[in-house]
Amino acid sequence: MDEYQPRITDLPSDERPRERLLHVGASAVSTIELLAIILRVGTGGENVMRVAQRLLVKFGGLGGLARASTSELCAEKGLGEAKVAQLKAAFELGRRLLVESPEERPTITSPADAANLLLGEMGLLEQESMRVILLDTRNRVQAIQTIYQGSLNTTMVRVSELFREAVRANCAAIIVAHNHPSGDPSPSPEDVAITKDIVAAGKLLSIDVLDHLVIGRQSFVSLKERGLGFG
């Protein structure tokens, strides 16, 4: 028997995405909730929150969803041309805001700031993904890039590829993050080994590696805070 999924209108008002945004502010709601607000309604047997979650998992997060073509999105259950147009318009507005107003870019002042940008998406992924947050001299976010998707190990992570865009964009610093699909963010010995390699390469390239975050289902670990890989 399929799991019952209540309609958004059946939820208490303080649990509905749109009402929560108006009450606590846009920055306090999850990526899934923001996406659900744009999509507005779900489809048969699947409420809009579940549709939003499925899309983020399917496309590897918000960045992958933004890069998906119109035909790819229209092929997804619950997405017609109208909803796809809404998504494309929202992503384009966000892109133009970053271009026109660099001062509006998020500033990273702590591991939690970085984790909050990633946790809502990466905590849902069923495969490992490694991402890099590119930062300027004031620790403002320039971009978030997916470097690897799939099982990660020390032999497959090529440091040159990880730093490629940071060098091209003349970034001052980066933060590396990857997720554990198990939901447990405890760093493994391989995570520490990869971190050591990344930190060493950053020193050679004069790009500060501020942290390496391991993202779990609803929590994260900062290797920098634990002194792992940052000798």
Secondary structure by P-SEA (a helix, b strand, c coil): ccccccccccccccccaaaaaaacccccccaaaaaaaaaccccccccaaaaaaaaaaaaccaaaaaaccaaaaaacccccaaaaaaaaaaaaaaaaaaaaccccccccccaaaaaaacccccccccbbbbbbbbbcccccccccccccccccccccccccccaaaaaaaccccbbbbbbcccccccccaaaaaaaaaaaaaaaaacccccbbbbbcccccccccccccccc
